[in-house]
Amino acid sequence: MSHSATSHADLIIRARWLLPVEPAGVSLEEHALVVGDGLILALLPQAEAMRRFGAATVIDRPHHVLLPGLVNAHSRAATSLMRGLGAGLPPEERQQRHIGPAEARWVGPGFVRDGTRLAMLEMLRSGTTCFGDSYYFADTVAALAVEHHMRASVGMLVGERPTPWAQGTEECFARGLAVHDQYRDHALVRTHFAADAPNALGDPTLRHLRLLADELDVPVHMPLHQTTDEVSLGIASHGLRPLERLAGLGLLTGGFAALHATEISGEDCARLAAAGASIVHCPTRSLLHASGCIPLARLLDAGVGLALGTGGAESCNRPDLFGELRLASLLARGQSRAASAIPAATALSMATLGGARALGLGEQLGSLVPGKYADLICVDLGSSGIPPGPCDLWQLVLGDDHCVTDSWIGGRQVLEDGRALYFDETAVRAAAAAWRQRLGSA
């Protein structure tokens, strides 16, 4: 589409480097990104952008790389308040002695509000602009996303056991659907089904889940093949590997995302790829639980969609997706004993476009493409220890302590020079400290 010299834009950002993610591996030097009505209008050389567009605001970031905001495809944001609770214990013992009792006693709308606020602030400051949440009180999480102008996909929980959110399957579905209906047309909030692992769900529940997911056209996220014991139990109970069972029930579609999935066979890879399904890799969580690592190279070769997540703070001390990106890349090298195990562009895509696709948002965000939401971040190259010169994607992927200076969500600036514009950071941290004192004294 051509633009006259009088074309109007709301915002032009001029940066040293632009990383569009699509096409893969492309980096644009001394370019500008043009934003209008919350959407990306164009990526142009800086002089051309200034010639073709008049903008209300022009922002210069001469030492920065501008890229899509990161997408945390799986989080349990409110558990930021449980950070360190029972640390050092084996995962099952920690869950039974500390996490489970704390959830039963304390989890409610107030806990979820204060814990999610803290995690949202931490995610924003480390580059995440969109997160998928799979925890209790999705209505509270959705309201917070709107209040703090952050993009979220909130999980409609599906389980058969009583929880702080619902007493059983029927109430789970009813409360989840109410959240979906309330935010059906909201620009910042989407929904997905966040189901328990298949061994915890009967066939009637899974069939109903499939029908609703098809009707609403929303993704289904589910922990899957996390351990050899889980797979063995599925075979003993149903005569099938859990993934095979889900496929037989019609749940293995392009909207399905398997969480963790460290016990994946070659046949599993083929099934996932054929369905167009995704895996959400949470490397810190998998290592902490001693459940191994996903076979990343095999999944890439098979064409399985890959996304990154942090999981809950009880499994990952900080919701830092750049940290997960670095760890996932290093693990892939270690597993394959090959530095070429995962291209840098592919790794970056896992943290951006791959996450967007896993949340059903691949057409709306995750790459710097005209027509997509202007969900963007700026990373200060100097502060990240990246020397001036050509933009090496590996330096961004493997770098430590990224300095995310600015973020925009839907074209609105939400982080400026490291300051979160829609959060009262002092109040957020004070509320979190009060909860931690309560949890620690229980």
ABEGO torsion letter per residue (X at the ends): XBBBAABBBABBBBBABBBAGOBBGBBBBGBBBBBBGGBBABBBBAAAAAAABBBABBBBBAABBBBBBBBBABBBAAAAAABGBGBGBBAAAAAAAAAAAAAAAABBAAAAAAAAAAAAAAAAAAGBABBBBBBBGAAAAAAAAAAAGBBBBBBBBBBABBBAABAEAAAAAAAAAAAAAAAAABAABBBBBBBBBAAABBAAAAAAAAAAAAAAGBBBBBBBGABAAAAAAAAAAAGBBAAAAAAAAGABBAABBBBGGABBBAAAAAAAAAAGBBBBBBAAAAAAAGAEBBBAAAAAAAGBBBBBBAEBAAABABBBAAAAAAAAAAAAAAAAGBAAABBAAAAAAAABAAAAAAAGAAAABGBBBBGBBBBBBBBBAAAAGBBBEBBBAAAAAABBGBBBABBBBGGBBABBGGBBAABBAAAAAAAAAAAAAAAAAX
